[in-house]
Amino acid sequence: MSIHRAFTSQMYTFNKCVTNNLIFANRKLSSEVSKHVDVPFSAPLTDSFGRRHNYLRISLTERCNFRCQYCMPAGGVDLTPKDQLLSYSEIIHISKLFVDEGVQKIRLTGGEPTIRSDIVDLVRSLKNLQGLKTVAMTTNGLLLTRKLPQLKEAGLDLLNISLDTLIPAKFEFITRRKGFEKVLQGIELALDLGYKPLKVNCVVMRGLNEDELANFVRLTQNKEVDIRFIEYMPFDGNKWNDKKMVPYAEMLDILKGQFDLRRCKDEPNDTSKAYQVKGYCGKIGFITSMSEHFCGSCNRLRLTADGNLKVCLFGNAETSLRDLLRNGATDEQLLSVIGKAVGRKKEKHAGMLNLASMKNRPMILIGG
């Protein structure tokens, strides 16, 4: 055998050995990963810090039947023309793309998602996506008595209802609308239909509703509700300042003086620090976006009603999937763009005081 042939043979054997070892290593890595995370590995949905994003929040509309002070500027917002919002088929197309890459939970938000006429059909179509485990919705609760039975039948799995006060007059002041009794009726209907625990979101604002914390906690005594106290967050037009923000530690101190609170175990990727009063049915939690961020375990991506992908709630970088889709992009091209956007996701948001001076959408145009 010539030297050249001998060398070629040895290189072939070496390369084959390396290839086999790499295949074995990749299979072993995939096996180890699958023990801990039961979703397929997806490079486009994994950022540079190793965070895997299996949760997509989709805003269905920019419109809302309330005008909550922390969400919408007093003068309202300029709404996107209807033909520039994602259509039913575009929402399902993009959702399937994300689900095929490992997204297991989709939450529908707004604006107010229940005012969208095709909300029931959207829920039903999403539930039919193979691989999607959970369809959830965040709502202000005003239309639930009319729409929740149909949504339940269509497959809606989880429900969050926003309620920032238990006082009717204050409710009207915060939302700039009537509807307190309707929201309470929606909460009772949700419990009757089996949404347990039912999550109730309460944005806490100093001088407005921090005096109601204990009354909210008492709701958990006999009801399977999870009251989640949310730190007031800065968005365009909501007149945020750090004096209005009641931090988690302060809320906890207030409540520990009145209740026997026990810390509960949080699930992976939870945004809420969970507690329970001894002997109570429900729980309470604190979403500490401002005082103690949870960016390190973030698994969430957001799609705005006009089709922009936001990889961080507080980030102002956006990527239009709508324009790509309407310009004929293939799924592979869409995934490439999504992957680059996710890859640019920062390790953490800019911090409480810096966020207040950063340009971002009003919350109503991002999605709750």
C-alpha positions as CSV (number, residue, x, y, z in Angstrom):
1,M,0.0,0.0,0.0
2,S,1.4,3.4,-0.9
3,I,2.0,6.0,1.8
4,H,-0.8,8.2,0.3
5,R,-3.3,5.3,0.4
6,A,-2.3,4.4,4.0
7,F,-2.6,8.0,5.1
8,T,-6.0,8.3,3.5
9,S,-7.2,5.1,5.1
10,Q,-6.0,6.3,8.5
11,M,-7.7,9.7,8.1
12,Y,-11.0,7.9,7.1
13,T,-10.8,5.8,10.2
14,F,-10.0,8.8,12.4
15,N,-12.9,10.9,10.9
16,K,-15.3,8.1,11.3
17,C,-14.3,7.6,14.9
18,V,-14.7,11.3,15.6
19,T,-18.1,11.4,13.9
20,N,-19.4,8.4,15.8
21,N,-18.2,9.9,19.1
22,L,-19.9,13.2,18.3
23,I,-23.1,11.4,17.4
24,F,-22.9,9.4,20.7
25,A,-22.2,12.6,22.7
26,N,-25.1,14.5,21.1
27,R,-27.4,11.5,21.8
28,K,-26.2,11.4,25.4
29,L,-26.7,15.2,25.8
30,S,-30.2,15.0,24.3
31,S,-31.0,12.1,26.6
32,E,-29.8,14.0,29.6
33,V,-31.8,17.1,28.6
34,S,-35.0,15.1,28.0
35,K,-34.8,13.8,31.6
36,H,-35.3,17.3,32.8
37,V,-37.3,19.0,30.0
38,D,-40.0,17.1,28.1
39,V,-39.9,19.3,25.0
40,P,-37.8,18.8,21.8
41,F,-34.6,20.8,21.7
42,S,-35.0,23.9,19.6
43,A,-32.1,26.1,18.7
44,P,-34.3,29.1,17.5
45,L,-36.0,29.2,20.9
46,T,-32.9,29.0,23.1
47,D,-31.0,32.2,23.9
48,S,-27.3,32.7,24.4
49,F,-27.8,32.2,28.2
50,G,-29.3,28.7,27.7
51,R,-32.9,29.8,28.5
52,R,-35.3,27.7,26.6
53,H,-38.6,29.4,25.7
54,N,-41.6,27.1,25.8
55,Y,-44.2,29.8,26.7
56,L,-45.7,32.2,24.1
57,R,-48.0,35.1,25.1
58,I,-50.2,36.3,22.2
59,S,-52.0,39.6,22.2
60,L,-55.2,39.2,20.2
61,T,-56.3,42.9,20.1
62,E,-55.2,46.4,21.2
63,R,-58.8,47.3,22.1
64,C,-60.2,47.1,25.7
65,N,-63.5,47.8,27.4
66,F,-61.6,49.2,30.4
67,R,-59.1,52.1,30.7
68,C,-57.0,50.9,33.6
69,Q,-54.6,53.6,34.8
70,Y,-51.5,51.4,34.9
71,C,-52.1,50.0,31.5
72,M,-53.5,52.8,29.2
73,P,-52.6,56.5,29.1
74,A,-55.5,58.8,30.2
75,G,-55.8,60.1,26.6
76,G,-56.0,56.6,25.1
77,V,-53.7,55.3,22.4
78,D,-53.6,55.3,18.6
79,L,-54.9,51.9,17.6
80,T,-53.3,50.0,14.8
81,P,-55.6,49.7,11.7
82,K,-57.5,46.4,11.7
83,D,-55.8,45.2,8.5
84,Q,-52.4,45.5,10.1
85,L,-53.4,43.3,13.0
86,L,-52.7,39.5,12.8
87,S,-55.6,37.7,11.2
88,Y,-57.0,34.4,12.6
89,S,-55.1,32.3,10.1
90,E,-51.8,34.2,10.8
91,I,-52.2,33.7,14.5
92,I,-52.7,29.9,14.0
93,H,-49.8,29.7,11.5
94,I,-47.3,31.5,13.8
95,S,-48.6,29.5,16.8
96,K,-48.0,26.2,15.0
97,L,-44.5,27.3,14.1
98,F,-43.7,28.0,17.7
99,V,-45.4,24.8,19.0
100,D,-43.5,22.7,16.5
101,E,-40.3,24.2,18.0
102,G,-41.3,23.2,21.6
103,V,-43.7,25.8,22.9
104,Q,-46.1,24.0,25.2
105,K,-48.1,26.9,26.7
106,I,-49.9,29.8,24.9
107,R,-51.6,32.6,26.8
108,L,-54.1,34.8,25.0
109,T,-54.0,38.5,26.2
110,G,-55.0,41.9,24.9
111,G,-56.1,44.6,25.2
112,E,-59.1,42.5,26.3
113,P,-59.1,39.1,24.4
114,T,-62.8,38.4,25.0
115,I,-63.9,41.3,22.8
116,R,-62.4,39.6,19.8
117,S,-65.3,37.9,17.9
118,D,-63.4,34.8,17.0
119,I,-62.0,34.1,20.4
120,V,-63.8,30.8,20.9
121,D,-62.7,29.5,17.5
122,L,-59.1,30.6,18.2
123,V,-59.1,28.7,21.4
124,R,-60.5,25.6,19.7
125,S,-57.9,25.7,16.9
126,L,-55.0,26.2,19.3
127,K,-56.1,23.2,21.4
128,N,-55.9,21.1,18.2
129,L,-52.2,21.9,17.7
130,Q,-50.3,18.7,18.3
131,G,-47.8,19.3,21.1
132,L,-49.5,22.2,22.8
133,K,-50.4,21.3,26.3
134,T,-52.0,24.4,27.7
135,V,-54.1,27.3,26.4
136,A,-54.6,30.1,29.0
137,M,-56.1,33.5,28.9
138,T,-55.8,36.7,30.9
139,T,-58.9,38.8,31.0
140,N,-60.5,41.7,32.9
141,G,-63.5,39.5,33.5
142,L,-66.2,41.8,32.3
143,L,-67.6,39.5,29.5
144,L,-66.9,36.2,31.2
145,T,-70.5,35.5,32.2
146,R,-71.4,35.5,28.5
147,K,-68.4,33.8,27.0
148,L,-66.7,31.6,29.5
149,P,-69.0,28.5,29.0
150,Q,-68.1,28.4,25.3
151,L,-64.4,29.0,26.0
152,K,-64.4,26.2,28.5
153,E,-66.1,23.9,25.9
154,A,-63.5,24.9,23.3
155,G,-60.7,23.8,25.6
156,L,-59.5,26.9,27.6
157,D,-57.3,25.4,30.3
158,L,-56.3,28.2,32.6
159,L,-57.7,31.6,33.4
160,N,-56.3,34.8,35.0
161,I,-58.6,37.6,35.9
162,S,-57.5,41.1,36.7
163,L,-59.0,42.8,39.8
164,D,-57.2,45.6,41.6
165,T,-59.7,46.6,44.2
166,L,-62.7,45.2,46.2
167,I,-64.3,48.6,46.5
168,P,-66.8,49.5,43.7
169,A,-66.1,53.2,43.7
170,K,-62.4,52.6,43.6
171,F,-62.8,50.1,40.8
172,E,-64.5,52.7,38.7
173,F,-61.7,55.2,39.4
174,I,-59.0,52.7,38.5
175,T,-60.6,51.3,35.3
176,R,-62.4,54.6,34.4
177,R,-65.4,52.3,33.7
178,K,-68.3,50.6,35.5
179,G,-68.4,46.8,35.8
180,F,-67.4,45.7,39.3
181,E,-70.3,43.4,39.9
182,K,-69.9,41.8,36.4
183,V,-66.3,41.0,37.2
184,L,-67.2,39.4,40.5
185,Q,-69.8,37.3,38.8
186,G,-67.2,36.2,36.2
187,I,-64.9,35.1,39.0
188,E,-67.7,33.0,40.6
189,L,-68.6,31.5,37.3
190,A,-65.0,30.6,36.6
191,L,-64.8,28.8,40.0
192,D,-68.1,27.0,39.3
193,L,-66.8,25.8,35.9
194,G,-63.7,24.3,37.6
195,Y,-61.0,26.9,37.1
196,K,-59.3,26.0,40.3
197,P,-57.0,27.5,41.4
198,L,-58.3,30.6,39.7
199,K,-55.6,33.3,39.4
200,V,-56.6,36.9,40.3
201,N,-54.1,39.6,39.3
202,C,-53.9,42.7,41.5
203,V,-51.5,45.6,40.5
204,V,-50.6,47.3,43.8
205,M,-50.2,51.1,43.7
206,R,-49.2,53.2,46.8
207,G,-52.0,55.5,47.9
208,L,-54.6,53.6,45.9
209,N,-55.0,50.0,46.9
210,E,-52.2,48.9,49.2
211,D,-54.6,49.2,52.1
212,E,-56.7,46.3,50.6
213,L,-54.0,43.7,50.7
214,A,-55.4,41.9,53.7
215,N,-58.9,41.9,52.3
216,F,-57.6,40.2,49.1
217,V,-55.8,37.6,51.2
218,R,-59.1,36.8,53.1
219,L,-60.6,35.8,49.7
220,T,-58.3,32.8,49.8
221,Q,-59.8,31.5,53.0
222,N,-62.7,29.6,51.5
223,K,-62.1,30.0,47.7
224,E,-59.5,28.2,45.6
225,V,-58.1,31.4,44.2
226,D,-54.5,32.4,43.8
227,I,-54.3,36.2,44.5
228,R,-51.1,37.6,42.8
229,F,-49.9,40.9,43.9
230,I,-48.0,42.6,41.1
231,E,-45.5,45.4,41.6
232,Y,-46.4,48.5,39.6
233,M,-44.3,48.5,36.4
234,P,-43.3,51.4,34.1
235,F,-44.8,51.7,30.6
236,D,-45.4,54.6,28.3
237,G,-48.1,56.9,29.5
238,N,-48.9,55.3,32.9
239,K,-47.1,58.0,35.0
240,W,-45.0,55.5,36.8
241,N,-42.6,56.6,39.6
242,D,-40.8,54.6,42.3
243,K,-42.9,56.4,45.0
244,K,-46.1,54.7,43.7
245,M,-44.4,51.3,43.6
246,V,-45.0,49.1,46.7
247,P,-42.1,46.5,46.8
248,Y,-42.6,42.9,47.6
249,A,-40.8,43.1,50.9
250,E,-43.1,45.8,52.1
251,M,-46.2,44.0,51.1
252,L,-45.0,40.9,52.8
253,D,-44.2,42.7,56.0
254,I,-47.8,44.2,56.0
255,L,-49.3,40.8,55.7
256,K,-47.1,38.9,58.1
257,G,-48.3,41.2,60.8
258,Q,-51.9,39.9,60.2
259,F,-51.6,36.4,58.9
260,D,-49.7,33.2,59.6
261,L,-48.0,33.0,56.2
262,R,-46.1,30.0,55.0
263,R,-43.8,30.0,52.0
264,C,-44.8,27.5,49.3
265,K,-42.6,25.7,46.8
266,D,-42.4,27.6,43.4
267,E,-42.6,25.7,40.2
268,P,-39.8,26.0,37.6
269,N,-40.2,29.3,35.6
270,D,-42.7,30.7,38.0
271,T,-43.0,34.5,38.0
272,S,-44.7,34.5,41.4
273,K,-43.3,33.9,44.9
274,A,-46.1,31.8,46.5
275,Y,-47.4,31.9,50.0
276,Q,-50.4,30.4,51.9
277,V,-52.1,31.3,55.1
278,K,-52.2,28.3,57.3
279,G,-55.6,26.6,57.0
280,Y,-56.7,28.6,53.9
281,C,-57.9,27.0,50.7
282,G,-56.2,29.4,48.3
283,K,-52.8,31.0,48.0
284,I,-51.2,34.4,47.4
285,G,-48.2,35.3,45.4
286,F,-46.0,38.3,44.6
287,I,-44.8,39.1,41.1
288,T,-41.6,41.1,41.9
289,S,-40.6,42.3,38.4
290,M,-39.2,45.6,39.8
291,S,-37.6,44.8,43.2
292,E,-36.4,41.2,42.6
293,H,-36.4,40.3,38.9
294,F,-36.7,36.7,37.7
295,C,-35.0,37.1,34.4
296,G,-32.7,34.2,34.9
297,S,-35.5,31.7,34.6
298,C,-37.5,33.5,31.9
299,N,-39.1,31.1,29.4
300,R,-41.5,33.6,27.8
301,L,-41.8,35.3,24.5
302,R,-44.5,37.8,23.4
303,L,-46.3,38.4,20.1
304,T,-48.1,41.7,19.9
305,A,-51.5,42.1,18.2
306,D,-49.8,43.7,15.2
307,G,-47.5,40.7,14.8
308,N,-44.2,41.9,16.5
309,L,-42.1,39.5,18.4
310,K,-40.9,40.9,21.8
311,V,-38.4,38.7,23.6
312,C,-38.6,40.8,26.8
313,L,-41.6,42.6,28.2
314,F,-39.4,45.6,29.1
315,G,-37.2,45.5,26.0
316,N,-38.0,47.9,23.2
317,A,-36.6,45.7,20.5
318,E,-39.2,44.2,18.2
319,T,-39.2,42.0,15.1
320,S,-42.2,42.0,12.7
321,L,-43.3,38.4,12.0
322,R,-46.4,39.8,10.3
323,D,-44.5,41.6,7.6
324,L,-42.3,38.5,6.9
325,L,-45.3,36.3,6.7
326,R,-47.2,38.6,4.4
327,N,-44.1,39.0,2.2
328,G,-44.0,35.3,1.5
329,A,-41.3,34.2,4.0
330,T,-41.0,30.4,4.4
331,D,-41.3,28.8,7.8
332,E,-37.5,28.2,7.7
333,Q,-36.9,31.9,7.1
334,L,-39.3,32.8,9.9
335,L,-37.5,30.5,12.2
336,S,-34.2,32.0,11.3
337,V,-35.4,35.5,12.1
338,I,-37.0,34.3,15.4
339,G,-33.8,32.6,16.3
340,K,-31.7,35.7,15.8
341,A,-34.2,37.8,17.9
342,V,-34.1,35.2,20.7
343,G,-30.3,35.1,20.5
344,R,-30.2,38.8,21.1
345,K,-32.2,38.6,24.3
346,K,-30.3,40.2,27.2
347,E,-29.4,38.5,30.4
348,K,-31.8,40.7,32.4
349,H,-33.9,43.8,32.0
350,A,-32.4,47.3,32.6
351,G,-33.5,47.7,36.2
352,M,-36.3,49.6,37.9
353,L,-35.1,53.2,37.5
354,N,-33.6,52.8,34.1
355,L,-36.8,51.2,32.7
356,A,-38.8,54.3,33.7
357,S,-36.8,56.4,31.2
358,M,-36.7,53.8,28.4
359,K,-39.0,54.1,25.4
360,N,-41.5,51.2,25.2
361,R,-45.1,50.6,24.2
362,P,-48.0,51.3,26.6
363,M,-49.0,48.1,28.3
364,I,-52.2,48.0,26.3
365,L,-50.2,47.7,23.0
366,I,-47.9,45.0,24.3
367,G,-50.4,42.5,25.9
368,G,-50.8,41.6,29.5
